[in-house]
Structures are given as C-alpha cells and as structure tokens.
Amino acid sequence: MAENNNNVLALLNEKLSILDMVREFISVQKSGRGYVACCPFHEEKTPSFSVSIEKNMFNCFGCHKGGGPVQFYQYMKAITIGQAISELSPRIGIKAPTSYAGHSKFYKMFEYIKEYMAYQLNSSSLGAPGRQYLASRQIDENIINSYKLGFNSNDEKIIDYLREKNFSNQDLLESGVFINKDKPTFLFKNRLIFPIFDRNNSVVSFSSRSIDKSVKEAKYVHAQQNSINTDDKLFYNLNLALSSIIRLKQVILVEGFFDVFAFVRAGITNVLCCLGTQISQRHLKVLKGITDKVVLCFDGDQAGTTSMIKAFSLFLNAKMEVSIASLPGQMDPDEYLEKNGAAALAQVLENPQDPYLFAYNYYASQTDSLSQNSLINLENQLNELFNKTPKPIFEHYQDLAFRNYGFHLQASNSTLPDKTFEDSPPVDYDFLSSYQTYEEALYEPRVDELEPIEPPSLIMQNLSTKNKSEQNLNDIKKKIRGLEINALALCLLNPDIYENVADYFERGDPLDIIYTNLKPHLSGGDNLETRIKHLDMRLGVSIDIVQDIEKKVYHTSYDKLQNDLEKQKALGPLYMRKKFLLEDLKNKEEEKQKKAINDELRAVSLKIKKLEKGEKNGTGKI
C-alpha cells in the first residue's frame, strides 16, 4: 500500500499546478520566470518564498520548506501526507488509496444525521422555532449553511431513517447521540443542532442548544464520546478556521458557538472554541501542531475572566505565547458585536494584554484595600498565581505587591535558587561506558570531580559563550529527536520490534509518550497506512511529528533505518547525558559549579565525537 500511495503522490504532483495550488491560499507576485511571496509558514517582511513553474515546486529559503503541490496543500492545511492525498485525488479524477478514503460506520451515520437535521431546520415547518431563534441572534443563511446548523423537534423519525440505512440499535447506542438501552431515543429534542467537524471536514460529534426558555433544562448538551471522538481534543470551527490560523500564525480561543459566529460575522476567521470542557493537554497538542500563539477572548463577566486566568498558565507551560483580549462591560463577543460593531470587536484584538498583568489587575480591582480580609484574599490569590512563575516575573510582582499592598509573596521551590552542586553525591568516573539506557543517563548522579581532559578547540569554543551553549543544546535535542523518530518509524514498519527499541526514548518526553500509547494500535493486523493514521486520528500527535515519521517510513528503506539506529545505539545515552548537563549549566552561576559541569561536558563531547566518527564498540541487532 505504501508503494501505491507513493505512486498516487507522484501522479498528483505531476498533474496539479503548483501555482494554482499556492494561489488558493496566498497572493504571489511575478518575479523573473517564477513567483515570490512572503512565506506563509513563518514570519518575515522580505519575501523568501518562491514558486517555480518549470519545476512545479515551491521553496522557502527562510524556513526551508519545499515540495510539490501536494506538500504545499499538506503544510497549509496542517494534515498528514495521506490525508492530503485523499483530499486531492478527486481533483484529477482518481480514487484515493482505500486506507485513507474509508470511513467507519459512525462517519457515515453522522453525515446522515447532519443532513437530516439541516433539512428539518431549513425546509420543514418543524424547524420554524429554530429559524426564528437564529434570526433573533442575527445568524444569517451564510452562517447556517457554512456550519451546517440543524434543528430537531420532538419527534424520533431520525431513528427510522437510520434504520433504513442499515444501522442497528447497537450502532445507535454506540454513536453517543442516542440514549436508552431498551428503546433508543435521540439525545437532542427541541434543540438547535451543531455538527462538530474534525480538521478533515468529517463530522465526528454533535452539540445542541435549548431555545425554549420556559423549559428548565441544560442550555447546552453535547453528544457522548465514541470511538471517533473525544471532547478533550475537539475544537469547534477547526475545519473552517485551519487555513486562517496557519496564515495568520495565531488562534483566537473563545467560549461558545455564538462567540465563534460573532467573530466570523466581523470578518475574523481564525477563531475556535472548546466543547464545554476545560482545556486539556490533548487540546494543547492539537493547537501546538498548528500555531504557538493564542489569544484568549472569553466572556467579560467574572466567570469568563477567572476561566481565562486559570487557562493561560496551561499555554505558558506548553511553551506557547498567550495573551488576553478583555471585553468591557461583562459582555460576551456576541453582545459586544451587536452593541459596538465589527470594527470595535476587531480593535479589542489589536491590543491584547499580558496574561500576568491582566490577572494582577483583575484581582486588585476586586480588592477593598481598607478591609483586612480582602487583602488576605488578594495575597492568597497572588501567591497561587505567581509562586511557580520564572524568577524575573515573580520578583517583578513581588515588588509590585509590596509597594501597593505591603505584603511579600511566597516563593515556591521553582522560584528559589537551585540546589548547590556540592549537594550531589559523587559517583565513579566510569560513566562513559556504564550508561545503558536514557533513564540511567538522566537520573544517575553527576560526578563531582574529573581529571582534566584537553578538549579540541571547537568544543572549547562551543562552551565559551551562552549563545553557542544554547546552540549546542538545540543540536543535541535534534539528535535525540532523530533517534526517537527513527525508532517510531521502525515500529510502524515492523511492530514485532516494539519492545526492542524502548531504550531509544527519553523518558517522559512527547515522543516517549507517543511510543507508549502506540502499542495497542500496532496489533490487530492493521496495514502501515492505518497505523500511521492512528498517530493523528487517535493519539493526537502533532502534524510536524507525523510528517517527520512519514518521511522516514516512505522515503527511507527499512534496512537503512535499522542500520542507522544500530550505529547510534551507543550514542543515545551520551546524547541524553550531554543534554542534561547543558540544561544544568544554564542554571548555574558559581564558577566552581560551572567548571565541574564543563569538565564532564568536555569528556562526554569527546566520547560522542569519537563514536560519531566510527571509533566505537559493536552493537547488537535490534
């Protein structure tokens, strides 16, 4: 199947026009025999992105992305190469490989439900209450049709309709939109229906809103989870907002469906919302595969404000850039748009606030400085907010709180100086040959004293400045990542070697988590393409990792992958040790501490250099 997929890929890149494909997403200017533009994949002011008509390829000299029409489409939509092939194949009149084109019974069922509910809203007298409600919220036909909104009255005809399509009672109950084991009942009655799409434009779930204020029931009800969706990684509007998020390199996160509609009506399309759940680690993984910049714009009331304060630390911990667009007057985006217009809503996004400053100001605004109890509450809130922040941030707000309110914030271990080097127990200098796994390299205590070893001038130079030390750390991280990508690719190609590559993963890092969660998806006789699809569809792996794995699987032979991994088996623990030392070095200030770490770094670096040149012991087969 991999060979078949490669044949389709080559045919698509031959038949599709790179210029037409690029113009679907960005504007380009003629330059010589080709075209140029500012790259859509990274920020720049001077164009470094070029399109060659003769080669039918694109290339960016800044971020080094390049390829044919399929690869450009893949990058712009942040999908896997297999998904790109599936979506583009109809354009040249061919059928995509079945492993990508096929859908489960739930995909088909949800398509039927979506169409049935849309018909009831738009074309049936039963949908009149839904149409009236949407009109009262200024939702026009463009929004209704774009988001495939629907309505269900109080009838159960959808069940008979699905049975005619050969779905059993068990299928209905397993879908998450029907309840009552003895007699299946549709979950949504007298409600607006919101189909939830994944980024491939397939319906994977539903949500609903009550429109009858006289009935005491939950305003929003979501479908239960099933085998093709979990709420903790779904976003509403991802299918329509994806290209805008990639182009603008930023996502706006709001609370509800009508908030999404408000921004879209104002001409702002890079907006998403979660499905009534708190932001999870799986949500973060999905977003990080698309962009690193997030603007939170929740409701302006107390609940929305406190939710933003709780949420922003999750993004910061995930090393994402986050800011807050605050709405005045306790309004939500929909209310703000109706009262102030599209230009005013856009203006809110022009000047987002630093999240820590926003939180500090909010807590301060809720404080009565003449009340001792109110000041104690403020102190507790600020301690909870700042006691795990980086030291410069903590110290800034420590000073601000003392000057304004007269109390000191309490520092946690994360803001205090690190444990001194002398506290580490000494170990033997036999570390170069004794490490057998990454876990040993990471957790074994570091040596206290080493005999001086004269290093090459290049190693001395790399350790002499902070910038070069940082570069050294980035280089070693890339090498570790390369080992892990190779090991994952081998597992996908040959599941039988799964247990044999465990030591190639850095414990607890994202690729190790992928490796751990991958095991159940390697059994059951799935073919290669299906196993790769599980990475994205079931494990929530970011698109850049999936793409790197696909490159190894489809463009590197199994024997080469295996040989490369065998050659680097002895290097893995040393790479891990060097990474640990470089990270430790950044946090040390005393010269004695730095010298001891540098001594060991030089020894490890020399060993790595020798092994990379081939002067190493033999390794066993994987």
C-alpha positions in Angstrom: 0.0 0.0 0.0 2.9 2.4 0.7 4.1 1.9 -2.8 0.6 2.5 -4.2 0.4 5.7 -2.1 3.7 6.9 -3.4 2.5 6.3 -6.9 -0.6 8.4 -6.3 1.6 11.1 -4.7 3.8 11.3 -7.7 0.8 11.5 -10.1 -0.8 14.3 -8.1 2.4 16.3 -8.0 2.7 15.8 -11.8 -0.9 16.7 -12.7 -1.7 19.5 -10.2 -0.3 23.0 -10.8 1.8 24.4 -8.0 0.9 28.0 -9.0 -2.8 27.3 -8.8 -2.4 25.5 -5.5 -0.4 28.3 -3.9 -2.9 30.9 -5.2 -5.7 29.1 -3.4 -4.1 30.2 -0.1 -1.9 33.2 -0.6 -1.1 36.0 -3.1 2.1 35.8 -5.2 3.9 38.3 -7.4 5.7 37.6 -10.7 9.5 37.7 -10.5 11.5 36.6 -13.5 10.4 33.1 -14.6 8.7 32.4 -11.3 6.7 33.9 -8.5 7.6 35.2 -5.0 5.7 35.9 -1.8 6.2 36.3 2.0 6.3 32.7 3.3 3.0 31.5 4.8 4.9 29.2 7.2 7.0 31.7 9.1 7.0 35.4 9.9 9.0 37.6 7.5 8.9 41.0 5.9 11.1 40.3 2.9 9.8 37.5 0.6 11.8 34.4 0.7 9.1 32.1 -0.7 9.4 31.2 -4.4 7.3 29.2 -6.9 8.9 27.6 -9.9 6.6 27.0 -12.8 9.2 24.9 -14.7 9.8 22.5 -11.7 6.2 22.7 -10.5 7.6 23.2 -7.0 7.8 25.7 -4.1 10.6 26.5 -1.9 11.3 28.8 1.1 14.9 30.0 1.7 13.9 31.1 5.2 12.3 28.1 6.8 13.5 25.6 4.2 10.0 24.1 3.5 9.6 22.9 -0.1 8.0 20.4 -2.4 5.2 20.0 -4.9 1.5 20.9 -4.9 0.6 18.0 -2.5 3.2 19.0 0.0 2.1 22.7 -0.1 -1.5 21.7 0.5 -0.4 19.4 3.3 1.5 22.2 5.1 -1.2 24.8 4.6 -3.9 22.5 6.0 -1.7 21.0 8.7 -2.7 17.5 7.8 -0.7 14.3 7.1 0.5 13.4 3.6 -2.0 10.6 3.5 -4.9 12.9 4.2 -3.6 15.4 1.6 -3.6 12.6 -1.0 -7.1 11.6 0.0 -8.5 15.1 -0.4 -6.7 16.0 -3.6 -7.2 12.7 -5.5 -10.7 13.6 -6.8 -9.2 16.8 -8.4 -7.5 14.6 -11.0 -10.3 12.0 -11.3 -8.7 9.2 -9.4 -9.7 7.3 -6.2 -7.5 7.7 -3.1 -6.0 4.6 -1.5 -8.7 2.9 0.5 -6.9 3.1 3.8 -7.3 6.9 3.7 -10.6 7.2 1.9 -12.6 4.7 4.0 -14.6 5.9 7.0 -16.1 4.0 9.9 -19.9 3.4 10.3 -20.1 6.5 12.6 -18.7 8.8 10.0 -21.5 7.7 7.6 -24.1 7.8 10.3 -23.2 11.3 11.3 -23.4 12.5 7.8 -26.9 11.2 7.6 -27.8 12.9 10.9 -26.3 16.2 9.8 -28.3 16.2 6.5 -31.5 15.2 8.2 -31.2 18.0 10.9 -30.2 20.6 8.3 -33.3 19.7 6.2 -35.6 20.0 9.2 -34.1 23.4 10.1 -34.2 24.9 6.6 -37.0 23.2 4.7 -39.5 21.8 7.2 -42.3 23.5 9.2 -40.9 21.7 12.2 -37.8 23.8 12.0 -39.6 27.2 12.4 -38.7 27.6 16.1 -35.0 27.1 15.2 -35.2 29.6 12.3 -36.9 32.2 14.5 -34.3 31.8 17.2 -31.3 32.1 14.8 -32.9 35.2 13.2 -33.2 36.8 16.7 -29.4 36.2 17.2 -28.6 37.8 13.8 -27.4 34.5 12.3 -28.0 34.6 8.6 -28.1 31.9 5.9 -24.4 32.2 5.2 -23.5 31.1 8.8 -26.3 28.5 8.8 -25.1 26.9 5.6 -21.3 27.2 6.3 -21.7 25.5 9.7 -24.4 23.0 8.6 -26.6 24.0 11.5 -29.7 21.9 12.1 -32.7 21.5 14.3 -34.7 18.7 15.8 -38.2 18.9 17.0 -39.7 16.4 19.5 -40.1 13.5 17.0 -38.0 10.3 16.7 -38.2 9.9 12.9 -34.4 10.1 12.7 -34.3 6.6 14.2 -36.5 5.1 11.4 -34.4 7.0 8.9 -31.1 5.5 10.2 -32.6 2.0 10.4 -33.5 2.3 6.7 -29.7 3.0 6.2 -29.0 -0.4 7.9 -27.8 0.9 11.3 -28.7 -1.4 14.2 -29.8 -0.4 17.7 -26.3 -1.2 18.9 -24.9 1.2 16.3 -27.2 3.9 17.5 -26.3 3.5 21.2 -22.5 3.3 20.5 -22.7 6.6 18.5 -23.1 8.8 21.6 -26.2 10.6 20.2 -28.8 8.1 21.3 -29.7 7.0 24.8 -32.0 4.4 26.5 -30.7 0.9 26.0 -34.1 -0.8 25.8 -35.5 1.7 23.3 -33.0 4.1 21.6 -34.0 7.8 21.9 -32.4 10.7 20.2 -30.5 12.8 22.7 -31.5 16.2 21.3 -35.2 17.3 21.3 -36.4 20.8 20.5 -32.9 22.0 20.1 -30.5 23.6 17.6 -28.0 21.1 16.4 -24.3 21.9 15.9 -22.3 19.3 13.9 -18.7 19.1 15.1 -16.2 18.6 12.3 -12.6 17.4 12.6 -10.0 19.3 10.5 -10.6 16.9 7.6 -14.2 18.1 7.4 -15.7 14.9 8.7 -18.5 15.1 11.3 -17.2 13.4 14.5 -19.8 14.6 17.1 -22.7 16.9 17.7 -23.7 19.5 20.3 -27.1 21.2 20.9 -28.7 24.3 22.4 -32.0 24.7 24.1 -34.2 27.5 22.6 -37.2 27.3 24.9 -36.6 29.4 28.0 -39.8 28.1 29.6 -38.3 24.6 29.9 -35.8 24.1 32.7 -33.0 22.1 31.2 -29.3 22.4 30.4 -28.7 25.2 27.9 -26.1 23.1 26.0 -26.0 19.3 25.7 -23.1 17.5 24.0 -23.1 14.1 22.4 -21.3 11.4 24.4 -17.8 10.3 23.3 -17.4 7.4 20.9 -14.7 5.7 19.0 -14.0 8.6 16.6 -14.1 11.5 19.0 -13.1 12.6 22.5 -14.2 16.0 23.8 -10.8 16.6 25.3 -9.2 17.3 21.9 -12.1 18.6 19.8 -12.5 22.3 18.7 -15.5 23.8 17.1 -14.7 25.5 13.7 -11.3 23.8 13.3 -12.2 22.7 9.8 -13.1 26.2 8.6 -10.5 28.2 10.6 -7.5 26.0 10.0 -6.1 27.8 6.9 -6.6 31.2 8.6 -4.8 30.1 11.7 -1.9 28.9 9.7 -1.8 32.0 7.6 -2.1 34.4 10.5 0.1 32.3 12.8 -2.4 32.9 15.6 -5.6 31.4 17.1 -8.3 33.2 19.0 -9.9 31.0 21.6 -13.5 31.8 22.7 -16.1 30.1 24.9 -19.1 29.3 22.8 -20.5 28.6 19.3 -22.2 32.0 19.1 -19.0 33.7 20.1 -17.3 32.0 17.1 -20.2 33.2 14.9 -19.7 36.8 16.2 -16.0 36.9 15.1 -16.8 35.3 11.8 -19.5 37.9 11.1 -16.9 40.6 12.0 -14.6 39.1 9.3 -12.2 37.4 11.8 -11.9 33.7 10.9 -9.0 32.3 12.9 -11.3 31.5 15.9 -12.0 28.3 17.8 -13.9 27.2 20.9 -13.8 24.0 23.1 -16.8 21.9 23.6 -18.0 22.8 27.1 -14.9 21.3 28.6 -11.8 22.7 30.2 -8.7 23.0 28.1 -6.9 19.7 28.2 -3.4 18.5 27.3 -4.8 16.9 24.2 -6.3 20.3 23.2 -2.8 21.8 23.6 -1.3 19.1 21.4 -3.8 19.9 18.6 -3.1 23.6 18.8 0.7 23.2 19.0 0.6 21.3 15.8 -0.9 24.4 14.1 0.4 27.5 15.9 2.3 28.7 19.0 0.3 31.9 19.5 -3.0 32.0 21.4 -5.3 34.9 22.2 -8.0 34.2 24.9 -11.2 36.2 24.5 -13.7 34.7 26.9 -16.8 36.4 28.2 -16.1 39.6 30.1 -18.0 38.6 33.3 -16.5 37.1 36.4 -16.8 33.5 35.2 -15.1 34.2 31.9 -12.4 36.3 33.5 -11.5 33.7 36.1 -11.6 31.0 33.4 -9.0 32.9 31.3 -6.8 33.3 34.4 -6.9 29.5 35.0 -6.3 28.7 31.4 -3.4 30.9 30.4 -0.9 29.0 32.6 -1.6 25.8 30.7 -0.5 27.5 27.5 2.6 29.0 29.1 3.6 25.6 30.5 3.3 24.2 27.0 5.7 26.9 25.8 3.1 28.8 23.8 2.7 32.5 23.6 -0.6 33.6 25.1 -2.3 36.9 25.6 -5.7 38.1 26.7 -8.3 40.2 24.8 -10.6 41.5 27.5 -14.1 42.6 26.7 -15.5 45.5 28.8 -18.9 45.7 30.4 -19.1 42.0 31.3 -20.2 41.3 27.7 -19.5 38.2 25.6 -18.2 38.7 22.0 -21.7 38.3 20.5 -23.2 41.0 22.7 -20.1 43.3 22.1 -20.5 42.9 18.4 -24.2 43.8 18.5 -23.6 46.9 20.7 -20.3 48.2 19.2 -19.9 46.8 15.7 -17.3 44.7 13.9 -14.6 47.4 13.9 -14.8 47.7 17.7 -14.6 43.9 18.2 -11.5 43.8 15.9 -10.0 46.6 17.9 -10.2 44.5 21.1 -7.8 42.0 19.4 -5.4 44.7 18.3 -4.3 45.4 21.9 -4.2 42.1 23.9 -2.9 42.2 27.4 0.0 40.3 29.1 -1.8 37.5 31.0 0.0 38.0 34.3 -0.7 41.8 34.2 -4.3 41.1 33.3 -4.7 38.7 36.3 -2.9 41.0 38.7 -5.1 44.0 37.7 -8.3 41.9 37.9 -7.5 40.6 41.4 -6.5 44.1 42.5 -9.8 45.5 41.1 -11.8 43.1 43.3 -9.9 44.1 46.5 -11.0 46.5 49.2 -7.7 47.9 50.4 -9.4 49.0 53.7 -10.5 45.5 54.5 -8.0 43.1 56.2 -10.0 40.1 55.0 -10.0 41.4 51.4 -6.2 42.0 51.5 -5.6 38.5 52.8 -7.7 37.1 50.0 -5.7 39.1 47.5 -2.4 37.8 49.0 -3.6 34.2 48.7 -4.7 34.8 45.0 -1.4 36.4 44.1 0.6 33.7 45.8 -1.3 31.0 43.9 -0.8 32.9 40.6 2.9 33.8 40.9 4.6 31.2 43.2 5.6 28.9 40.3 6.5 31.6 37.7 10.0 32.2 36.5 12.1 34.2 38.9 12.1 37.6 37.0 8.3 37.5 36.8 7.9 36.6 40.4 10.3 39.3 41.6 8.6 42.0 39.5 5.1 41.2 41.0 6.7 40.6 44.4 7.9 44.2 44.3 4.6 45.5 42.9 2.5 43.8 45.6 4.8 45.1 48.4 4.7 48.7 47.1 0.9 48.7 46.6 -0.3 46.5 49.5 2.6 46.0 51.9 2.9 42.2 51.8 5.5 39.8 50.4 4.7 37.0 48.0 5.8 33.5 49.0 8.3 31.9 46.7 8.0 28.2 45.8 10.8 25.8 45.0 10.6 26.8 41.4 11.5 30.4 42.1 14.2 29.7 44.7 17.9 29.2 43.8 18.7 25.6 42.6 20.4 23.0 44.9 24.1 23.6 45.0 26.4 21.3 43.1 28.1 20.2 46.3 24.9 18.6 47.4 25.1 16.0 44.6 26.6 12.6 45.8 29.8 11.7 43.9 30.0 8.7 41.5 32.8 6.9 39.8 34.3 8.3 36.6 33.2 5.1 34.7 30.1 6.9 33.5 31.0 6.9 29.8 30.9 3.2 29.5 28.3 2.3 32.2 25.2 4.1 30.8 22.9 1.6 29.0 19.6 3.5 28.8 18.4 7.1 28.7 16.9 6.6 32.1 20.3 5.9 33.7 21.8 8.8 31.9 19.1 11.2 33.1 18.8 10.1 36.7 22.2 8.9 37.8 24.0 11.5 39.9 26.6 13.6 38.1 30.4 13.2 39.0 31.8 15.8 41.4 35.4 15.9 40.2 37.1 14.7 36.9 40.6 14.6 35.8 41.1 17.4 33.3 40.9 16.4 29.6 42.3 18.7 27.0 39.4 19.2 24.5 39.5 20.1 20.9 39.4 23.9 20.3 35.9 23.6 18.7 34.4 22.1 21.9 36.0 24.8 24.0 34.6 27.4 21.6 31.1 25.9 21.8 31.2 26.1 25.6 32.7 29.6 25.8 29.5 31.7 25.2 25.9 31.4 26.3 24.7 31.7 22.7 26.9 28.8 21.5 25.9 26.7 24.5 22.3 27.2 23.6 23.0 26.2 20.0 24.8 23.1 21.4 21.8 22.2 23.4 19.5 22.6 20.4 21.8 20.4 18.3 21.8 17.6 20.8 18.0 17.8 21.2 17.7 17.4 17.4 19.9 14.3 17.6 17.8 12.7 20.3 14.7 13.5 18.4 16.1 12.0 15.3 16.8 8.7 17.2 13.3 8.6 18.5 11.7 9.4 15.1 13.8 6.5 13.6 12.6 4.2 16.3 8.9 5.1 15.9 9.2 4.6 12.1 10.7 1.1 12.6 7.8 0.2 15.0 5.3 1.3 12.4 7.1 -0.7 9.7 7.6 -3.8 11.9 5.5 -4.0 15.1 7.4 -7.1 16.2 10.4 -5.0 17.2 8.4 -2.7 19.5 9.9 -3.9 22.8 13.5 -3.8 21.4 13.6 0.0 20.8 12.4 1.2 24.2 15.8 2.5 25.3 15.9 4.9 22.4 13.3 7.2 24.1 13.9 10.0 26.6 11.6 9.1 29.5 8.5 11.4 29.7 9.1 13.5 26.6 6.3 13.8 23.9 7.8 11.1 21.6 8.2 8.7 24.5 4.5 9.2 25.4 3.6 8.5 21.7 5.7 5.4 21.8 4.0 4.2 25.0 0.5 4.9 23.6 1.3 3.4 20.2 1.5 -0.2 21.3 -2.3 -1.0 21.3 -2.5 0.3 17.7 0.2 -1.9 16.4 -1.8 -5.1 16.8 -4.9 -6.3 15.1 -3.5 -6.6 11.6 -3.8 -3.0 10.5 -1.7 -2.1 7.5 1.0 0.6 7.5 -1.2 3.5 6.4 -3.8 2.7 9.0 -1.1 2.6 11.8 0.2 6.0 10.7 -3.3 7.4 10.6 -3.8 6.3 14.2 -1.0 8.7 15.2 -3.1 11.7 14.1 -6.7 10.4 14.5 -6.4 8.5 17.8 -3.2 9.7 19.6 -3.5 13.4 18.8 0.1 13.6 17.5 1.1 17.0 16.2 1.4 17.3 12.5 5.1 18.1 12.4 5.9 14.8 14.2 3.6 12.8 11.9 5.3 14.4 8.9 8.8 13.6 10.1 7.8 10.0 10.7 6.1 9.7 7.3 9.3 11.0 5.6 11.3 8.1 7.3 8.6 5.5 6.5 8.1 6.4 2.9 11.5 7.7 1.8 14.0 5.6 3.8 14.4 1.8 3.5 13.8 -0.4 6.4 17.3 -1.7 6.3 18.8 1.8 6.4 16.6 2.8 9.3 17.6 -0.3 11.2 21.3 0.2 10.5 21.2 3.8 11.4 19.6 3.0 14.7 22.1 0.3 15.5 25.0 2.6 14.7 23.7 5.2 17.1 22.8 2.8 20.0 25.9 3.6 22.0 25.3 7.4 21.3 21.8 7.6 22.7 22.8 7.6 26.4 25.6 10.1 25.8 23.3 12.4 23.9 20.9 12.3 26.8 23.7 13.0 29.3 25.0 15.9 27.3 21.5 17.4 27.1 21.1 17.1 30.9 24.5 18.8 31.5 23.8 21.6 29.1 20.5 22.3 30.7 22.0 22.2 34.2 24.8 24.6 33.1 22.3 27.3 32.2 21.1 27.4 35.8 24.4 27.6 37.5 26.0 30.9 38.5 29.1 30.0 40.6 32.3 29.4 38.7 33.1 26.2 40.7 29.8 24.7 39.6 30.3 25.7 36.0 33.8 24.3 35.9 32.7 20.9 37.2 29.9 20.7 34.7 32.2 21.9 31.8 34.8 19.2 32.7 32.2 16.5 32.3 30.7 18.1 29.2 34.1 18.0 27.5 34.6 14.4 28.4 31.1 13.4 27.1 31.6 15.6 24.0 34.9 13.8 23.2 33.3 10.4 23.5 30.4 11.5 21.3 32.8 12.8 18.7 34.8 9.5 18.6 31.7 7.4 18.4 30.2 9.6 15.6 33.5 9.1 13.6 33.1 5.3 13.9 35.6 4.6 16.7 33.0 2.7 18.8 32.3 -0.8 20.2 30.0 -3.0 18.1 26.3 -3.1 18.9 23.8 -5.9 18.7 21.0 -6.2 16.3 17.7 -4.7 17.1 
